[in-house]
């Protein structure tokens, strides 16, 4: 069995919208913007499972809970990407490129600033875990199978003690919480507007789907009517033909 270490006291050290499983598991599962059965994902062998809807505080919470548990060696990204925030792409960017002045290098999210993590925190995250990307996958069977596959590669605990990060706005909210209180007010305003735009996009998508559905239904109805009309015409034509032949 791979060597294990004790996580930081009180792990997970940052509260959020997630469920916890076996603290000795090498896998943390991030479901991005999807609402999946996180209890089932933990039962499949994950140390923790939860969503990440923002490219700032959401990622800060993930990093904080990962580096405070040396047993976590893989972060599995699954579920659907979050429009606008692009938190999945931002996680990959911070793992690959790190931060520059708090900004995630290479992120194309709306507000990719990590105000509570130091360069050393990010470096530890980069060294401790490997990212496994199966984003856009929401099937629990596929996710569970990937967890089992990853666990079979468990290299054991990372060779350093847990790092405890204190977030300045750990309000116990979800990983999709707002920016930290110390953020630039302009960023907060942009965040609010982005959320409003995202809701409008979702509403528009739903409205388009309904309209397309009604149009398809109407077209199918017209087609059935035409077919029925043709059949009725042929039947009448056959009857008239028989009547003419009998005269």
Order of alpha helices (4+ residues) and beta strands (2+ residues): beta-beta-alpha-beta-alpha-beta-alpha-beta-beta-alpha-beta-alpha-alpha
